[in-house]
Every structure is written in structure tokens, then in C-alpha cells.
Amino acid sequence: MKTIWKYQEAERHLGKIIKSALSEGPQYVTQQEIGTVSCPKTDINFETERQRDFSRNIEL
């Protein structure tokens, strides 16, 4: 029973984080360290596809 309560609490907490992140714009969390990078909201003409010559992994 205690495990179910912890899961539900974590689910609520994650929901709050996602809701606040959506208002800021696109986000991602890295696996190597915990952190978020926010980008400005995009307009209709924004190109969403990644250019092939750019790596997906970017060191900040």
C-alpha cells in the first residue's frame, strides 16, 4: 500500500513539473545530469526537423 501511495505522489509531482515546463516552451532533461534547457516558443514557420549533419548530443 505504501508503494502505491509513493507512486501516486510521484505521478502528481511529475504532472506539476510537466505543466510548468509546457508554459516555458520546449524542454529536455539530460541523462548524464539532472537539468533542463528551455527554448523560446516557436512560430509556425519554425523548421522542426533536425539537419542531418548536426549531432543529437550537444555538450553545454
The first five atom37 places (N, CA, C, CB, O) and aatype in JSON, in Angstrom:
{
  "aatype": [12, 11, 16, 9, 17, 11, 18, 5, 6, 0, 6, 1, 8, 10, 7, 11, 9, 9, 11, 15, 0, 10, 15, 6, 7, 14, 5, 18, 19, 16, 5, 5, 6, 9, 7, 16, 19, 15, 4, 14, 11, 16, 3, 9, 2, 13, 6, 16, 6, 1, 5, 1, 3, 13, 15, 1, 2, 9, 6, 10],
  "atom_mask": [
    [1, 1, 1, 1, 1],
    [1, 1, 1, 1, 1],
    [1, 1, 1, 1, 1],
    [1, 1, 1, 1, 1],
    [1, 1, 1, 1, 1],
    [1, 1, 1, 1, 1],
    [1, 1, 1, 1, 1],
    [1, 1, 1, 1, 1],
    [1, 1, 1, 1, 1],
    [1, 1, 1, 1, 1],
    [1, 1, 1, 1, 1],
    [1, 1, 1, 1, 1],
    [1, 1, 1, 1, 1],
    [1, 1, 1, 1, 1],
    [1, 1, 1, 0, 1],
    [1, 1, 1, 1, 1],
    [1, 1, 1, 1, 1],
    [1, 1, 1, 1, 1],
    [1, 1, 1, 1, 1],
    [1, 1, 1, 1, 1],
    [1, 1, 1, 1, 1],
    [1, 1, 1, 1, 1],
    [1, 1, 1, 1, 1],
    [1, 1, 1, 1, 1],
    [1, 1, 1, 0, 1],
    [1, 1, 1, 1, 1],
    [1, 1, 1, 1, 1],
    [1, 1, 1, 1, 1],
    [1, 1, 1, 1, 1],
    [1, 1, 1, 1, 1],
    [1, 1, 1, 1, 1],
    [1, 1, 1, 1, 1],
    [1, 1, 1, 1, 1],
    [1, 1, 1, 1, 1],
    [1, 1, 1, 0, 1],
    [1, 1, 1, 1, 1],
    [1, 1, 1, 1, 1],
    [1, 1, 1, 1, 1],
    [1, 1, 1, 1, 1],
    [1, 1, 1, 1, 1],
    [1, 1, 1, 1, 1],
    [1, 1, 1, 1, 1],
    [1, 1, 1, 1, 1],
    [1, 1, 1, 1, 1],
    [1, 1, 1, 1, 1],
    [1, 1, 1, 1, 1],
    [1, 1, 1, 1, 1],
    [1, 1, 1, 1, 1],
    [1, 1, 1, 1, 1],
    [1, 1, 1, 1, 1],
    [1, 1, 1, 1, 1],
    [1, 1, 1, 1, 1],
    [1, 1, 1, 1, 1],
    [1, 1, 1, 1, 1],
    [1, 1, 1, 1, 1],
    [1, 1, 1, 1, 1],
    [1, 1, 1, 1, 1],
    [1, 1, 1, 1, 1],
    [1, 1, 1, 1, 1],
    [1, 1, 1, 1, 1]
  ],
  "atom_positions": [
    [[0.82, -1.2, 0.0], [0.0, 0.0, 0.0], [0.87, 1.26, 0.0], [-0.94, 0.0, 1.21], [0.56, 2.23, -0.68]],
    [[1.95, 1.23, 0.77], [2.83, 2.38, 0.84], [3.49, 2.67, -0.52], [3.91, 2.16, 1.92], [3.68, 3.82, -0.89]],
    [[3.83, 1.6, -1.25], [4.43, 1.75, -2.57], [3.46, 2.43, -3.53], [4.87, 0.39, -3.12], [3.87, 3.29, -4.3]],
    [[2.21, 2.04, -3.5], [1.2, 2.66, -4.37], [1.08, 4.14, -4.06], [-0.16, 1.97, -4.2], [0.96, 4.96, -4.97]],
    [[1.09, 4.5, -2.79], [0.98, 5.91, -2.4], [2.17, 6.7, -2.93], [0.88, 6.05, -0.87], [2.01, 7.82, -3.42]],
    [[3.38, 6.13, -2.81], [4.58, 6.83, -3.31], [4.5, 7.02, -4.82], [5.87, 6.04, -2.93], [4.89, 8.07, -5.34]],
    [[4.0, 6.01, -5.53], [3.87, 6.1, -6.98], [2.89, 7.2, -7.36], [3.4, 4.75, -7.56], [3.16, 7.99, -8.26]],
    [[1.75, 7.27, -6.68], [0.75, 8.29, -6.98], [1.29, 9.68, -6.66], [-0.54, 8.03, -6.18], [1.02, 10.63, -7.4]],
    [[2.04, 9.81, -5.58], [2.64, 11.1, -5.22], [3.66, 11.53, -6.27], [3.3, 11.02, -3.83], [3.7, 12.7, -6.66]],
    [[4.48, 10.59, -6.73], [5.47, 10.9, -7.76], [4.79, 11.28, -9.07], [6.41, 9.69, -7.99], [5.25, 12.18, -9.77]],
    [[3.69, 10.61, -9.4], [2.94, 10.91, -10.61], [2.37, 12.33, -10.56], [1.8, 9.88, -10.81], [2.41, 13.05, -11.55]],
    [[1.85, 12.72, -9.41], [1.32, 14.09, -9.24], [2.44, 15.12, -9.36], [0.62, 14.23, -7.89], [2.27, 16.16, -9.99]],
    [[3.58, 14.82, -8.75], [4.71, 15.74, -8.78], [5.22, 15.92, -10.22], [5.85, 15.24, -7.87], [5.52, 17.03, -10.64]],
    [[5.33, 14.81, -10.96], [5.77, 14.87, -12.35], [4.77, 15.67, -13.19], [5.94, 13.46, -12.92], [5.18, 16.43, -14.06]],
    [[3.49, 15.49, -12.94], [2.47, 16.25, -13.66], [2.62, 17.75, -13.45], [0.0, 0.0, 0.0], [2.45, 18.52, -14.39]],
    [[2.94, 18.16, -12.23], [3.16, 19.59, -11.94], [4.38, 20.11, -12.69], [3.33, 19.81, -10.43], [4.36, 21.22, -13.22]],
    [[5.46, 19.31, -12.71], [6.67, 19.72, -13.42], [6.4, 19.88, -14.91], [7.8, 18.7, -13.19], [6.83, 20.86, -15.52]],
    [[5.69, 18.93, -15.5], [5.39, 18.98, -16.93], [4.5, 20.18, -17.24], [4.71, 17.69, -17.4], [4.73, 20.87, -18.24]],
    [[3.51, 20.43, -16.42], [2.6, 21.56, -16.66], [3.35, 22.89, -16.61], [1.47, 21.55, -15.62], [3.11, 23.76, -17.44]],
    [[4.26, 23.05, -15.66], [5.03, 24.3, -15.57], [6.03, 24.4, -16.72], [5.76, 24.39, -14.23], [6.31, 25.5, -17.2]],
    [[6.58, 23.27, -17.17], [7.55, 23.29, -18.27], [6.88, 23.65, -19.59], [8.23, 21.93, -18.39], [7.48, 24.33, -20.41]],
    [[5.65, 23.2, -19.81], [4.96, 23.48, -21.07], [4.71, 24.97, -21.25], [3.63, 22.74, -21.12], [4.69, 25.46, -22.38]],
    [[4.54, 25.7, -20.17], [4.32, 27.14, -20.29], [5.6, 27.87, -20.69], [3.79, 27.71, -18.98], [5.53, 28.98, -21.22]],
    [[6.76, 27.27, -20.44], [8.04, 27.89, -20.77], [8.45, 27.63, -22.22], [9.12, 27.38, -19.85], [9.15, 28.45, -22.81]],
    [[8.03, 26.53, -22.79], [8.43, 26.17, -24.14], [9.03, 24.78, -24.15], [0.0, 0.0, 0.0], [8.96, 24.07, -23.14]],
    [[9.63, 24.35, -25.27], [10.2, 23.0, -25.36], [11.29, 22.78, -24.31], [10.76, 22.75, -26.76], [12.08, 23.68, -24.04]],
    [[11.34, 21.61, -23.75], [12.3, 21.27, -22.69], [12.88, 19.89, -22.94], [11.63, 21.33, -21.3], [12.31, 19.08, -23.66]],
    [[14.03, 19.64, -22.33], [14.51, 18.26, -22.27], [15.37, 18.1, -21.02], [15.32, 17.89, -23.54], [15.94, 19.07, -20.52]],
    [[15.45, 16.89, -20.53], [16.26, 16.57, -19.36], [17.34, 15.6, -19.8], [15.39, 15.97, -18.2], [17.04, 14.59, -20.44]],
    [[18.59, 15.91, -19.47], [19.69, 15.04, -19.88], [19.79, 13.85, -18.94], [21.01, 15.81, -19.91], [19.38, 13.93, -17.78]],
    [[20.34, 12.75, -19.43], [20.55, 11.56, -18.62], [21.8, 11.69, -17.76], [20.64, 10.31, -19.51], [21.85, 11.14, -16.66]],
    [[22.83, 12.41, -18.24], [24.09, 12.49, -17.52], [23.95, 13.28, -16.23], [25.15, 13.13, -18.4], [24.53, 12.92, -15.21]],
    [[23.22, 14.32, -16.27], [22.97, 15.12, -15.07], [21.56, 15.67, -15.14], [24.02, 16.26, -14.92], [21.0, 15.81, -16.22]],
    [[21.0, 15.98, -14.01], [19.63, 16.48, -13.98], [19.67, 17.97, -14.28], [18.95, 16.21, -12.59], [20.36, 18.74, -13.61]],
    [[18.94, 18.37, -15.29], [18.88, 19.78, -15.66], [17.92, 19.96, -16.81], [0.0, 0.0, 0.0], [17.63, 19.01, -17.53]],
    [[17.43, 21.15, -16.98], [16.52, 21.43, -18.08], [17.05, 22.58, -18.91], [15.1, 21.74, -17.57], [17.72, 23.48, -18.4]],
    [[16.74, 22.55, -20.16], [17.09, 23.63, -21.07], [15.79, 24.1, -21.68], [18.13, 23.19, -22.16], [15.06, 23.31, -22.28]],
    [[15.49, 25.39, -21.55], [14.26, 25.89, -22.14], [14.59, 26.7, -23.38], [13.47, 26.75, -21.12], [15.61, 27.38, -23.45]],
    [[13.7, 26.61, -24.35], [13.84, 27.34, -25.6], [12.64, 28.25, -25.74], [13.97, 26.36, -26.82], [11.56, 27.96, -25.21]],
    [[12.8, 29.35, -26.45], [11.63, 30.21, -26.67], [10.57, 29.47, -27.48], [12.04, 31.52, -27.38], [10.88, 28.57, -28.25]],
    [[9.33, 29.87, -27.29], [8.25, 29.24, -28.05], [8.47, 29.49, -29.54], [6.86, 29.77, -27.59], [8.92, 30.56, -29.94]],
    [[8.13, 28.49, -30.34], [8.39, 28.58, -31.77], [7.18, 29.15, -32.51], [8.75, 27.21, -32.32], [6.05, 29.1, -32.03]],
    [[7.47, 29.68, -33.68], [6.38, 30.19, -34.51], [6.0, 29.13, -35.55], [6.78, 31.52, -35.2], [6.6, 28.05, -35.58]],
    [[5.03, 29.42, -36.38], [4.51, 28.47, -37.35], [5.57, 28.08, -38.38], [3.28, 29.05, -38.06], [5.59, 26.95, -38.85]],
    [[6.46, 29.01, -38.74], [7.45, 28.76, -39.78], [8.7, 28.04, -39.28], [7.85, 30.05, -40.42], [9.63, 27.83, -40.04]],
    [[8.72, 27.66, -38.01], [9.9, 27.0, -37.44], [10.09, 25.62, -38.04], [9.78, 26.91, -35.91], [9.14, 24.84, -38.15]],
    [[11.32, 25.31, -38.44], [11.63, 24.02, -39.05], [11.93, 23.02, -37.94], [12.83, 24.14, -40.05], [12.93, 23.16, -37.24]],
    [[11.07, 22.01, -37.78], [11.21, 21.08, -36.65], [12.15, 19.92, -36.93], [9.87, 20.54, -36.28], [12.56, 19.23, -35.99]],
    [[12.5, 19.68, -38.18], [13.37, 18.55, -38.48], [14.83, 18.9, -38.23], [13.18, 18.09, -39.92], [15.27, 20.01, -38.52]],
    [[15.56, 17.92, -37.69], [16.98, 18.11, -37.4], [17.78, 18.0, -38.69], [17.48, 17.07, -36.35], [17.53, 17.12, -39.51]],
    [[18.74, 18.91, -38.86], [19.64, 18.82, -40.01], [20.51, 17.58, -39.84], [20.51, 20.11, -40.16], [20.96, 17.3, -38.72]],
    [[20.76, 16.85, -40.89], [21.48, 15.58, -40.8], [22.93, 15.73, -40.34], [21.45, 14.88, -42.14], [23.47, 14.81, -39.74]],
    [[23.56, 16.85, -40.6], [24.98, 16.99, -40.25], [25.19, 17.43, -38.8], [25.63, 17.99, -41.18], [26.34, 17.59, -38.38]],
    [[24.14, 17.64, -38.03], [24.27, 18.02, -36.63], [24.03, 16.81, -35.74], [23.29, 19.16, -36.29], [23.13, 16.01, -35.99]],
    [[24.84, 16.69, -34.7], [24.7, 15.59, -33.75], [23.52, 15.84, -32.83], [25.99, 15.42, -32.93], [23.15, 16.99, -32.58]],
    [[22.92, 14.76, -32.33], [21.84, 14.89, -31.35], [22.38, 15.25, -29.98], [21.03, 13.59, -31.27], [21.7, 15.9, -29.19]],
    [[23.61, 14.83, -29.67], [24.21, 15.09, -28.36], [25.01, 16.38, -28.41], [25.1, 13.91, -27.92], [25.98, 16.49, -29.16]],
    [[24.61, 17.33, -27.61], [25.29, 18.62, -27.56], [25.76, 18.84, -26.13], [24.36, 19.78, -28.03], [24.96, 18.82, -25.2]],
    [[27.05, 19.05, -25.95], [27.59, 19.33, -24.63], [27.41, 20.81, -24.33], [29.09, 18.93, -24.52], [27.8, 21.66, -25.14]],
    [[26.82, 21.12, -23.2], [26.61, 22.51, -22.81], [27.65, 22.96, -21.82], [25.22, 22.71, -22.22], [27.64, 24.1, -21.38]]
  ]
}
